[in-house]
Amino acid sequence: MTEEDRRVIGGVDSHDDTHHAAALDDRGGLLGTEVFDVSGEGYRQLLAWLRSFGGIDRVGVESTGSYAAGLTRHLLAQDIVVLEVNQPHPHTRRRRGKTDAIDAELAARHALGLAAPVAPKETTGIVEAIRQLRVVRESAVKSRSAATIQLGGLIVTAPAELREQLTGPRTLKGKAAACRKLRPDTGRLHSPTNAAKQALRSLARRIALLDEEITDLDTQLEPLVAVAAPRTTQLLGVSTGHAGQLLVTAGQNIERIHSESAFAALCGASPTLSANVT
């Protein structure tokens, strides 16, 4: 078989700084393995390396939504068929061990066998923009929750006079507003009372900034989600947050979810999890 006639199946084991690639022929013969940098030039070199063995049929890639997101976008832009590959089966790991070269080869063999083929999520459209803003919003919400809990704990353990001063507001939101008005003597922070005032005011200001950040992100997300899912956002009881989560879970290429059972598997509600989506 000449290189012009050979059909090549690639596999990629993805990492933060490097991608380890493997190439198979269509009979499963290993053609080679190689390591490439995670960069635009590295992506081009990886694709050229695979093409040096023949025409590329498809490429199995691990972590298409994280470490290999950039590579996946590059391959799809070059009209290469990309399949999402989960981690190798533990039985294979026990038989052959764990190396990047082995994982890359197993990714290629997974793609060769088309065992539960999965199309990766597209990350070049509005849904990816929504996902990125939601990631930041979720971290801001978690940070606000942590700061609010810390505020309540510090109030409970504050010196009696200060604690009594903050007993007026009944809610933590009200207590945070009261804490922002505290005026500690920064020259006497060796005093527990002044140190508590400084700590409480700092936390209260952090909560206010996080509230503002979350409000700004909600303002930015609302029109994006409405454009991406206009019918869903008009349903009774479906908020921007609910619709945004559905969009991110399903992905831009909604055709990946080809049936109700596939959607159930995607949401972790399927008893067999046999549908071909991740």
LOLOPA-978817 format. One record per atom (N, C-alpha, C, O): residue in one letter; x, y, z. Coordinates in steps of 0.1 Angstrom, whole numbers, padded with zeros to 4 digits, always signed. Atoms other than C-alpha are relative to their C-alpha. Example, Ala and Ser with C-alpha at 12.3 -4.5 7.8 and 13.67 -1.06 7.14 Angstrom:
<recs>
a+0009-0012+0000
a+0123-0045+0078
a+0009+0012+0000
a+0019+0012+0007
s-0009-0011+0000
s+0137-0011+0071
s-0008+0011+0008
s-0003+0022+0009
</recs>
This chain:
<recs>
m+0008-0012+0000
m+0000+0000+0000
m+0009+0012+0000
m+0018+0014+0008
t-0008-0012+0001
t+0014+0034-0010
t-0005+0010+0010
t-0017+0008+0015
e+0005-0010-0009
e+0012+0064+0013
e-0012+0008-0005
e-0020+0012+0003
e+0011-0007+0005
e-0012+0080-0011
e-0013-0008+0002
e-0024-0002+0004
d+0012+0009-0002
d-0036+0050-0007
d-0003-0002+0015
d-0014-0006+0019
r+0002+0003-0014
r-0031+0046+0031
r-0009+0010+0007
r-0009+0022+0005
r+0009-0008-0008
r-0058+0058+0054
r+0005+0000+0014
r+0008-0011+0020
v-0007-0001-0013
v-0044+0071+0087
v-0011+0003+0011
v-0019+0012+0009
i+0009-0003-0012
i-0062+0071+0121
i+0009+0005+0010
i+0019-0002+0014
g-0008-0006-0010
g-0047+0094+0146
g-0006-0002+0014
g-0018-0004+0016
g+0005+0000-0014
g-0049+0094+0184
g+0009+0010+0008
g+0021+0011+0005
v-0007-0011-0007
v-0039+0122+0208
v-0003-0001+0015
v-0014-0001+0020
d+0001-0001-0015
d-0032+0120+0246
d+0004+0014+0004
d+0015+0019+0001
s-0001-0014-0002
s-0036+0156+0258
s+0005+0004+0014
s+0002-0003+0024
h-0005-0005-0013
h-0017+0175+0285
h+0000+0015-0001
h-0003+0021-0011
d+0000-0015-0001
d-0012+0211+0296
d+0010+0006-0010
d+0007+0016-0016
d-0011-0006+0008
d+0021+0217+0277
d+0003-0007-0012
d+0008-0002-0022
t-0003+0008+0012
t+0024+0189+0252
t-0012-0010-0003
t-0020-0013+0005
h+0010+0010+0005
h+0002+0165+0231
h+0009-0011-0005
h+0017-0009-0013
h-0007+0012+0005
h+0014+0130+0225
h-0009-0007-0011
h-0020-0010-0007
a+0008+0005+0011
a+0002+0117+0191
a+0004-0014-0004
a+0016-0017-0003
a-0003+0013+0006
a+0000+0082+0176
a-0007-0001-0014
a-0018+0005-0015
a+0006+0003+0013
a-0007+0071+0140
a-0001-0014-0003
a+0008-0022-0001
l+0003+0014+0004
l-0023+0038+0129
l-0004+0000-0015
l-0009+0010-0020
d+0006+0002+0013
d-0030+0025+0094
d-0014-0006+0002
d-0017-0010+0014
d+0013+0004-0002
d-0065+0013+0087
d-0001-0015+0004
d-0012-0020+0005
r+0000+0014-0004
r-0055-0023+0096
r+0005-0001+0015
r+0005-0012+0021
g-0004-0001-0014
g-0043-0012+0131
g+0014-0001+0002
g+0019-0002+0014
g-0015+0000-0001
g-0006-0012+0124
g+0005+0013+0005
g+0001+0024+0000
l-0005-0013-0006
l+0012+0014+0145
l+0011+0006-0009
l+0021-0001-0012
l-0009-0006+0009
l+0030+0038+0122
l+0010+0009+0007
l+0021+0011+0002
g-0009-0008-0008
g+0046+0060+0149
g-0007+0008+0011
g-0019+0009+0011
t+0005-0009-0010
t+0043+0082+0179
t+0009+0012+0001
t+0021+0011-0003
e-0008-0013-0001
e+0055+0118+0185
e-0006+0009+0010
e-0018+0009+0012
v+0005-0010-0010
v+0052+0146+0210
v+0001+0014-0007
v+0010+0017-0014
f+0001-0014+0006
f+0041+0182+0200
f-0003+0010+0011
f-0010+0006+0020
d+0003-0011-0010
d+0039+0215+0219
d-0014+0004-0002
d-0021+0002-0012
v+0014-0005+0000
v+0005+0229+0228
v+0001+0015-0004
v+0003+0024+0004
s-0001-0013+0006
s+0006+0259+0205
s-0005+0000-0014
s-0007-0011-0020
g+0004+0000+0013
g-0005+0270+0171
g+0009-0007-0009
g+0005-0015-0018
e-0010+0007+0008
e+0027+0258+0155
e+0000-0015+0003
e+0002-0023-0006
g+0001+0014-0004
g+0025+0226+0175
g-0011-0007-0007
g-0010-0019-0011
y+0012+0006+0007
y-0010+0219+0161
y+0003-0002-0015
y+0000-0013-0020
r-0004+0002+0014
r+0003+0225+0126
r+0009-0011-0003
r+0008-0019-0012
q-0010+0011+0001
q+0032+0202+0131
q-0006-0014+0002
q-0003-0023-0005
l+0007+0012-0002
l+0010+0175+0145
l-0008-0005-0012
l-0008-0016-0016
l+0009+0004+0011
l-0014+0176+0116
l+0009-0004-0012
l+0006-0013-0019
a-0009+0004+0011
a+0015+0176+0091
a+0006-0013+0002
a+0009-0021-0008
w-0006+0014-0003
w+0031+0146+0109
w-0010-0011-0004
w-0006-0021-0010
l+0010+0011+0003
l-0002+0126+0106
l-0001-0001-0015
l-0002-0012-0020
r+0002+0000+0015
r-0005+0136+0069
r+0012-0006-0007
r+0011-0011-0018
s-0012+0006+0007
s+0030+0124+0062
s-0001-0015-0002
s+0006-0021-0010
f+0002+0015+0001
f+0017+0088+0067
f-0010-0003-0011
f-0011-0015-0015
g+0011+0003+0010
g-0012+0092+0042
g-0012+0009+0003
g-0011+0019+0011
g+0012-0008-0002
g-0047+0106+0041
g-0006-0003+0014
g-0008-0014+0017
i+0005+0002-0013
i-0062+0112+0075
i-0015-0003-0001
i-0023+0004-0007
d+0014+0004-0001
d-0095+0094+0081
d-0007+0006+0011
d-0018+0012+0010
r+0006-0006-0012
r-0102+0105+0116
r+0011+0000+0011
r+0021-0007+0011
v-0009-0001-0011
v-0085+0114+0149
v-0008-0001+0013
v-0017+0006+0015
g+0006+0001-0013
g-0094+0103+0184
g+0008+0008+0010
g+0020+0007+0010
v-0007-0010-0009
v-0086+0130+0210
v-0006-0001+0014
v-0018-0001+0015
e+0005-0001-0014
e-0088+0129+0248
e-0001+0015+0004
e+0006+0023-0001
s+0002-0013-0007
s-0101+0159+0267
s-0002+0011-0011
s+0005+0022-0010
t+0003-0010+0010
t-0115+0178+0237
t-0005+0013+0005
t-0004+0024-0001
g+0006-0013-0006
g-0132+0203+0260
g+0009+0007+0010
g+0006+0017+0015
s-0009-0007-0009
s-0102+0211+0281
s+0014+0001-0006
s+0017+0010-0013
y-0014-0001+0005
y-0065+0203+0274
y+0001+0001-0015
y+0010+0007-0020
a-0001+0001+0015
a-0071+0196+0237
a-0010+0009-0007
a-0013+0007-0019
a+0010-0008+0006
a-0097+0223+0231
a+0006+0008-0012
a-0001+0008-0023
g-0006-0007+0011
g-0073+0243+0209
g+0003-0009-0011
g+0001-0005-0023
l-0003+0010+0010
l-0061+0213+0190
l-0013-0004-0007
l-0013-0005-0020
t+0012+0004+0006
t-0097+0202+0184
t-0005+0010-0009
t-0010+0007-0020
r+0004-0011+0009
r-0106+0236+0170
r+0008+0000-0013
r+0003+0003-0024
h-0009-0001+0012
h-0076+0235+0147
h-0003-0012-0010
h-0004-0010-0022
l+0003+0011+0009
l-0084+0200+0134
l-0013+0001-0007
l-0014-0001-0019
l+0013-0002+0006
l-0121+0208+0128
l+0001+0010-0011
l-0006+0009-0021
a-0001-0010+0011
a-0111+0239+0109
a+0007-0005-0012
a+0005+0001-0023
q-0007+0006+0012
q-0090+0217+0086
q-0009-0011-0005
q-0004-0020-0013
d+0010+0010+0005
d-0121+0195+0080
d+0005-0015+0004
d+0002-0024-0004
i-0004+0013-0005
i-0106+0166+0100
i-0011-0005+0009
i-0016+0002+0018
v+0010+0006-0008
v-0131+0142+0116
v+0007-0003+0014
v+0017-0010+0015
v-0005+0001-0013
v-0125+0144+0154
v-0010-0008+0009
v-0022-0005+0008
l+0009+0007-0009
l-0139+0119+0179
l+0005+0001+0014
l+0017+0001+0017
e-0003-0001-0014
e-0140+0124+0216
e+0003-0014+0006
e-0004-0023+0003
v-0004+0013-0005
v-0121+0096+0234
v+0001+0001+0015
v+0008+0010+0021
n-0001+0000-0015
n-0126+0088+0271
n+0013-0008+0004
n+0020-0013-0005
q-0012+0006-0004
q-0098+0074+0292
q+0000-0015-0003
q-0011-0021-0004
p+0000+0014+0004
p-0086+0039+0282
p-0006-0009+0011
p-0006-0006+0023
h+0006+0009-0009
h-0103+0009+0298
h+0010-0005+0010
h+0022-0007+0006
p-0010+0004-0010
p-0087-0001+0331
p+0007-0014-0002
p+0018-0016+0002
h-0006+0013+0003
h-0082-0037+0319
h+0013+0002-0010
h+0023-0005-0008
t-0011-0003+0009
t-0060-0023+0291
t+0012+0006+0007
t+0024+0003+0005
r-0010-0006-0008
r-0041-0002+0316
r+0008-0010+0008
r+0020-0010+0009
r-0007+0010-0008
r-0033-0032+0337
r+0009-0009-0009
r+0019-0014-0005
r-0008+0008+0009
r-0021-0052+0307
r+0012+0007-0006
r+0023+0001-0007
r-0010-0007+0008
r+0000-0026+0290
r+0007+0011+0008
r+0018+0016+0004
g-0006-0011-0008
g+0008+0000+0317
g-0006+0013-0004
g-0015+0015-0012
k+0005-0014+0002
k+0004+0038+0316
k+0012+0008-0004
k+0021+0012+0003
t-0009-0010+0006
t+0025+0060+0293
t-0008+0008-0009
t-0018+0004-0014
d+0007-0009+0010
d+0016+0089+0271
d-0001-0006-0014
d-0011-0005-0021
a+0000+0007+0014
a+0026+0069+0240
a-0011-0010+0000
a-0018-0012-0011
i+0011+0011+0000
i+0003+0040+0250
i-0013+0007+0000
i-0022+0002-0007
d+0013-0007+0000
d-0026+0064+0258
d-0003+0006-0014
d-0015+0005-0018
a+0003-0006+0013
a-0022+0081+0224
a-0003-0011-0010
a-0012-0010-0018
e+0003+0011+0008
e-0021+0047+0207
e-0014-0005+0003
e-0022-0009-0007
l+0013+0005-0004
l-0052+0036+0226
l-0011+0009-0005
l-0022+0005-0009
a+0010-0010+0005
a-0070+0068+0216
a-0002-0003-0015
a-0013-0002-0020
a+0001+0003+0015
a-0062+0060+0179
a-0008-0013-0002
a-0016-0014-0011
r+0007+0013+0001
r-0074+0024+0184
r-0015+0001+0003
r-0023-0005-0003
h+0014-0003-0003
h-0106+0037+0199
h-0007+0006-0012
h-0018+0002-0016
a+0006-0006+0012
a-0112+0058+0169
a+0000-0010-0012
a-0010-0009-0020
l+0000+0010+0010
l-0102+0030+0146
l-0012-0010+0001
l-0019-0013-0009
g+0011+0009-0002
g-0128+0007+0161
g-0013+0006+0001
g-0024-0001+0001
l+0012-0007-0001
l-0154+0034+0163
l-0009-0005+0012
l-0021-0006+0011
a+0007+0004-0011
a-0163+0021+0197
a-0007+0012+0007
a+0000+0020+0012
a+0008-0011-0006
a-0191+0044+0210
a+0006+0013-0005
a+0010+0021+0003
p-0005-0012+0005
p-0180+0072+0187
p-0007+0012+0005
p-0020+0013+0005
v+0006-0011-0006
v-0186+0106+0202
v+0006+0013-0007
v+0018+0014-0008
a-0004-0013+0006
a-0185+0140+0184
a+0003+0010+0011
a-0005+0011+0020
p-0004-0009-0011
p-0167+0166+0205
p-0009+0013-0002
p-0015+0016-0012
k+0008-0012+0001
k-0186+0198+0214
k+0008+0010-0008
k+0020+0011-0008
e-0006-0011+0007
e-0180+0227+0191
e+0002+0012+0010
e-0006+0015+0018
t-0004-0011-0010
t-0162+0256+0209
t+0003+0013-0008
t+0012+0020-0003
t-0003-0012+0008
t-0163+0283+0182
t-0012+0009-0001
t-0011+0019-0009
g+0013-0008+0001
g-0198+0298+0187
g-0004+0006+0012
g+0003+0007+0022
i+0005-0007-0011
i-0220+0316+0210
i-0001-0008+0013
i+0000-0003+0024
v+0001+0009-0012
v-0224+0286+0234
v+0013+0000+0007
v+0013+0000+0020
e-0013+0000-0007
e-0187+0286+0241
e+0002+0014+0008
e+0007+0014+0019
a+0000-0013-0006
a-0190+0324+0249
a-0008-0001+0013
a-0004+0005+0023
i+0008+0001-0012
i-0218+0316+0273
i+0007-0008+0011
i+0006-0005+0023
r-0007+0009-0009
r-0198+0288+0289
r+0011+0008+0008
r+0012+0006+0020
q-0011-0008-0007
q-0168+0311+0296
q-0005+0010+0010
q+0000+0011+0021
l+0006-0010-0009
l-0190+0338+0312
l-0006-0008+0012
l-0005-0003+0023
r+0006+0008-0011
r-0208+0311+0333
r+0010-0005+0009
r+0008-0006+0021
v-0011+0005-0009
v-0175+0297+0346
v+0004+0011+0010
v+0006+0008+0021
v-0004-0011-0008
v-0165+0331+0359
v-0011+0003+0010
v-0009+0006+0022
r+0011-0003-0009
r-0200+0337+0373
r-0001-0010+0012
r-0003-0006+0023
e+0000+0010-0011
e-0200+0304+0392
e+0011+0001+0010
e+0008-0001+0022
s-0010-0002-0009
s-0167+0311+0407
s-0002+0012+0009
s+0001+0012+0021
a+0004-0012-0008
a-0179+0345+0418
a-0011-0003+0011
a-0010+0002+0022
v+0011+0004-0009
v-0210+0330+0434
v+0006-0008+0012
v+0002-0007+0023
k-0006+0008-0011
k-0189+0304+0453
k+0009+0009+0009
k+0009+0007+0021
s-0008-0008-0008
s-0165+0331+0465
s-0009+0009+0009
s-0005+0011+0021
r+0009-0008-0008
r-0194+0353+0477
r-0006-0009+0011
r-0007-0004+0022
s+0006+0009-0011
s-0209+0323+0496
s+0011-0002+0011
s+0008-0002+0022
a-0011+0002-0010
a-0175+0316+0512
a+0002+0012+0009
a+0004+0011+0021
a-0003-0013-0008
a-0170+0353+0522
a-0012+0002+0009
a-0010+0007+0021
t+0012-0002-0009
t-0206+0354+0536
t+0001-0009+0012
t-0002-0005+0023
i-0001+0010-0011
i-0200+0323+0557
i+0011+0005+0010
i+0009+0004+0022
q-0011-0006-0009
q-0167+0338+0570
q-0005+0012+0008
q-0001+0013+0020
l+0006-0012-0006
l-0185+0370+0578
l-0008-0004+0013
l-0006+0002+0023
g+0008+0005-0011
g-0210+0352+0599
g+0008-0006+0012
g+0005-0003+0023
g-0008+0006-0010
g-0184+0332+0617
g+0008+0011+0008
g+0010+0010+0021
l-0007-0010-0007
l-0163+0363+0626
l-0009+0009+0009
l-0004+0013+0019
i+0009-0008-0008
i-0193+0382+0639
i-0003-0008+0013
i-0004-0002+0024
v+0003+0009-0012
v-0201+0352+0663
v+0012+0001+0009
v+0010+0001+0022
t-0012+0000-0009
t-0165+0353+0676
t+0006+0014+0003
t+0016+0015+0010
a-0005-0014-0003
a-0161+0391+0677
a-0001+0004+0014
a-0010-0002+0021
p+0002-0005-0014
p-0156+0409+0710
p-0015+0004+0003
p-0022+0009-0007
a+0014-0002-0003
a-0189+0413+0728
a-0006+0013-0004
a-0017+0013-0010
e+0005-0013+0003
e-0193+0450+0723
e-0003+0002-0015
e-0013+0007-0020
l+0002+0000+0015
l-0188+0447+0685
l-0011-0009-0004
l-0019-0006-0013
r+0011+0010+0004
r-0210+0416+0683
r-0014+0006+0003
r-0023+0004-0005
e+0013-0006-0003
e-0238+0434+0700
e-0004+0011-0009
e-0015+0014-0012
q+0002-0010+0009
q-0234+0463+0677
q-0006-0005-0014
q-0013+0003-0021
l+0004+0006+0013
l-0240+0440+0647
l-0012-0009+0001
l-0016-0016-0008
t+0011+0009-0002
t-0270+0422+0662
t-0013+0006-0006
t-0023-0001-0008
g+0012-0006+0006
g-0295+0447+0647
g-0005-0006-0013
g-0016-0010-0013
p+0005+0006+0013
p-0296+0435+0611
p-0002-0015+0002
p+0006-0022+0008
r+0004+0014-0002
r-0313+0401+0610
r+0006-0009-0010
r+0009-0021-0008
t-0005+0008+0011
t-0299+0389+0577
t+0015+0002-0002
t+0020+0012+0002
l-0014-0002+0002
l-0263+0383+0567
l+0003+0011-0010
l+0013+0018-0009
k-0002-0011+0009
k-0268+0407+0538
k-0001+0014+0008
k+0007+0023+0005
g+0001-0012-0008
g-0279+0434+0563
g+0012+0002+0009
g+0017+0013+0011
k-0012+0000-0008
k-0250+0425+0586
k+0012+0005-0008
k+0021+0012-0004
a-0011-0004+0009
a-0226+0429+0556
a+0000+0015-0002
a+0010+0022-0003
a+0001-0015+0002
a-0240+0464+0549
a+0005+0007+0012
a+0011+0018+0011
a-0004-0007-0013
a-0234+0473+0586
a+0015-0001+0001
a+0021+0009+0006
c-0014+0002-0002
c-0199+0459+0585
c+0008+0009-0009
c+0019+0013-0006
r-0007-0009+0009
r-0190+0481+0555
r+0001+0014+0006
r+0010+0022+0002
k+0000-0013-0006
k-0197+0511+0577
k+0010+0001+0012
k+0012+0011+0018
l-0009+0000-0011
l-0172+0501+0604
l+0012+0008-0003
l+0017+0009-0014
r-0012-0009+0001
r-0142+0524+0610
r+0010-0005+0010
r+0011+0001+0021
p-0011+0004-0010
p-0113+0505+0626
p+0011+0010+0001
p+0014+0017-0009
d-0012-0008-0002
d-0083+0523+0640
d+0011-0009-0005
d+0016-0017+0002
t-0011+0008+0006
t-0056+0509+0617
t+0013+0001+0007
t+0022-0007+0005
g-0012-0001-0008
g-0030+0522+0641
g+0000-0009+0012
g+0010-0010+0020
r+0001+0009-0012
r-0043+0498+0668
r-0005-0013-0004
r-0014-0019+0003
l+0005+0013+0004
l-0048+0466+0649
l+0005-0011+0009
l+0001-0023+0008
h-0003+0010-0010
h-0031+0448+0678
h-0012-0003+0009
h-0012-0013+0017
s+0012+0001-0008
s-0065+0453+0695
s-0009-0010-0007
s-0012-0008-0019
p+0010+0010+0007
p-0089+0423+0688
p-0012+0007-0005
p-0017+0003-0016
t+0011-0007+0005
t-0117+0448+0684
t+0002+0007-0013
t-0006+0006-0022
n-0003-0007+0012
n-0100+0469+0658
n+0004-0010-0011
n+0000-0008-0023
a-0003+0010+0010
a-0087+0438+0640
a-0013-0007-0005
a-0014-0009-0017
a+0013+0006+0004
a-0122+0423+0640
a-0008+0010-0010
a-0013+0006-0020
k+0007-0010+0009
k-0136+0456+0625
k+0007+0000-0014
k+0000+0000-0024
q-0007-0001+0013
q-0109+0456+0598
q-0003-0013-0008
q-0006-0012-0020
a+0003+0013+0007
a-0115+0419+0589
a-0015+0000-0005
a-0017-0004-0016
l+0014+0000+0004
l-0153+0423+0589
l-0003+0010-0012
l-0010+0007-0021
r+0001-0010+0011
r-0151+0455+0567
r+0005-0005-0013
r+0000-0003-0023
s-0006+0005+0012
s-0128+0438+0543
s-0008-0011-0006
s-0010-0010-0019
l+0009+0010+0006
l-0151+0408+0539
l-0012+0006-0006
l-0017+0002-0016
a+0012-0006+0004
a-0181+0430+0536
a+0002+0007-0014
a-0007+0007-0023
r-0003-0006+0013
r-0165+0450+0508
r+0002-0010-0011
r-0002-0008-0022
r-0002+0011+0009
r-0154+0418+0491
r-0014-0005-0005
r-0016-0007-0017
i+0014+0005+0003
i-0191+0406+0492
i-0006+0010-0010
i-0013+0006-0020
a+0006-0010+0009
a-0202+0439+0476
a+0005+0000-0014
a-0002+0001-0023
l-0006+0001+0013
l-0177+0437+0448
l-0004-0012-0007
l-0007-0012-0020
l+0004+0012+0007
l-0187+0401+0441
l-0015+0001-0004
l-0018-0004-0015
d+0014-0002+0004
d-0224+0411+0441
d+0000+0008-0013
d-0008+0005-0022
e+0000-0009+0012
e-0216+0438+0415
e+0005-0008-0012
e+0000-0007-0023
e-0006+0008+0011
e-0195+0413+0394
e-0011-0010-0005
e-0013-0011-0017
i+0010+0010+0004
i-0223+0387+0394
i-0011+0007-0007
i-0016+0002-0017
t+0011-0008+0007
t-0249+0414+0384
t+0005+0004-0014
t-0003+0003-0023
d-0005-0003+0014
d-0227+0425+0355
d+0001-0012-0009
d-0003-0011-0021
l+0000+0012+0008
l-0222+0390+0343
l-0014-0005-0004
l-0016-0009-0015
d+0013+0004+0003
d-0259+0383+0345
d-0006+0009-0011
d-0013+0005-0020
t+0004-0009+0010
t-0265+0414+0324
t+0006-0003-0014
t+0000-0002-0024
q-0007+0004+0013
q-0240+0402+0298
q-0005-0014-0005
q-0006-0016-0017
l+0005+0013+0004
l-0254+0366+0298
l-0014+0000-0006
l-0017-0007-0015
e+0014+0001+0004
e-0290+0374+0294
e-0003+0002-0015
e-0010-0007-0021
p+0003-0001+0014
p-0290+0387+0258
p+0007-0012-0008
p+0001-0016-0018
l-0007+0011+0007
l-0265+0359+0247
l-0009-0012+0001
l-0011-0019-0009
v+0008+0011-0001
v-0287+0332+0261
v-0013+0001-0008
v-0018-0008-0014
a+0012-0003+0007
a-0318+0348+0246
a+0002-0002-0015
a-0007-0007-0022
v-0003+0002+0014
v-0302+0348+0212
v+0002-0015-0003
v-0002-0020-0014
a-0003+0014+0002
a-0289+0312+0215
a-0012-0009+0002
a-0013-0020-0005
a+0012+0009-0003
a-0322+0297+0229
a-0012+0009+0002
a-0017+0009+0014
p+0012-0010-0002
p-0351+0322+0223
p-0012-0008+0005
p-0019-0002+0013
r+0012+0007-0004
r-0378+0296+0226
r+0001-0006+0015
r-0009-0005+0022
t-0001+0006-0014
t-0364+0280+0258
t-0001+0011+0010
t-0008+0009+0021
t+0000-0011-0010
t-0360+0314+0276
t-0014+0005+0002
t-0017+0012+0011
q+0014-0005-0001
q-0397+0322+0269
q-0009-0010+0007
q-0020-0006+0010
l+0008+0009-0007
l-0409+0291+0287
l-0001+0004+0015
l+0008+0010+0021
l+0003-0004-0014
l-0425+0296+0321
l+0010-0007+0010
l+0011-0019+0009
g-0009+0006-0010
g-0400+0291+0349
g+0014-0003-0004
g+0022-0008+0004
v-0014+0002+0005
v-0369+0289+0328
v+0007+0013+0000
v+0004+0022-0008
s-0008-0012-0001
s-0344+0315+0338
s+0012+0000-0010
s+0014-0010-0016
t-0012-0001+0008
t-0313+0327+0320
t+0010-0011+0005
t+0017-0017-0003
g-0009+0009-0006
g-0293+0305+0344
g-0004-0015-0005
g+0005-0022-0008
h+0004+0014+0004
h-0314+0273+0336
h+0003-0002-0015
h+0009-0012-0019
a-0002+0002+0014
a-0313+0279+0298
a+0015+0000-0003
a+0019-0008-0012
g-0014+0000+0003
g-0276+0287+0299
g+0007-0013+0003
g+0015-0018-0004
q-0006+0013-0004
q-0268+0255+0317
q-0004-0011-0010
q+0005-0019-0013
l+0004+0009+0010
l-0288+0235+0292
l+0008+0002-0013
l+0012-0008-0019
l-0008-0003+0012
l-0269+0252+0263
l+0014-0006+0002
l+0019-0012-0007
v-0014+0004-0002
v-0235+0245+0278
v+0001-0015+0001
v+0010-0021-0004
t+0000+0014-0001
t-0244+0209+0286
t-0002-0007-0013
t+0005-0016-0016
a+0002+0005+0013
a-0257+0202+0252
a+0011+0003-0010
a+0014-0006-0018
g-0010-0004+0009
g-0231+0221+0233
g-0006+0007-0012
g-0018+0006-0015
q+0004-0007+0012
q-0232+0242+0201
q-0006-0009-0010
q-0017-0006-0016
n+0004+0009+0010
n-0236+0212+0179
n-0011-0010+0006
n-0007-0021+0010
i+0011+0006-0007
i-0270+0201+0193
i-0003-0014-0006
i-0009-0022+0001
e+0003+0013+0006
e-0272+0172+0168
e+0007-0012+0007
e+0004-0023+0004
r-0006+0010-0008
r-0249+0153+0192
r-0010-0008+0008
r-0009-0020+0010
i+0010+0006-0008
i-0280+0146+0212
i-0011-0004-0009
i-0020+0003-0013
h+0009+0005+0011
h-0299+0124+0188
h-0013-0007+0005
h-0021-0011-0003
s+0013+0006-0005
s-0326+0110+0211
s-0002+0004+0015
s+0007+0010+0021
e+0003-0003-0014
e-0342+0113+0245
e+0009-0008+0009
e+0014-0003+0020
s-0009+0008-0009
s-0320+0085+0259
s+0014+0006+0000
s+0021+0005+0010
a-0013-0006+0000
a-0289+0103+0247
a+0000+0012+0009
a+0010+0015+0016
f+0000-0011-0009
f-0300+0134+0266
f-0001-0004+0014
f+0006+0002+0023
a+0000+0006-0014
a-0308+0113+0297
a+0014-0004+0004
a+0018-0002+0016
a-0013+0004-0003
a-0273+0099+0295
a+0009+0012+0003
a+0018+0012+0012
l-0008-0012-0001
l-0258+0133+0291
l-0002+0007+0014
l+0007+0012+0020
c+0003-0006-0013
c-0276+0145+0323
c+0002-0010+0012
c+0000-0006+0023
g-0003+0010-0010
g-0266+0113+0342
g-0013-0006+0006
g-0013-0011+0017
a+0012+0005-0005
a-0302+0102+0344
a-0004-0013-0007
a-0015-0019-0005
s+0002+0013+0007
s-0299+0071+0322
s+0005-0012+0008
s+0016-0011+0013
p-0004+0012-0008
p-0298+0037+0339
p+0012-0008-0006
p+0019-0015+0000
t-0011+0008+0006
t-0274+0023+0313
t+0011+0009-0005
t+0022+0004-0007
l-0010-0010+0005
l-0255+0055+0301
l+0006-0006-0013
l+0018-0005-0014
s-0005+0006+0012
s-0252+0038+0267
s-0001+0009-0012
s+0005+0006-0022
a+0001-0009+0012
a-0259+0068+0245
a+0014+0006-0003
a+0022+0007+0005
n-0013-0005+0004
n-0231+0082+0225
n+0003+0014+0001
n+0006+0021-0009
v-0004-0014-0002
v-0226+0116+0240
v+0007+0000+0013
v+0005-0008+0022
t-0007-0003-0013
t-0204+0130+0268
t-0003+0014+0004
t+0002+0018+0014
</recs>
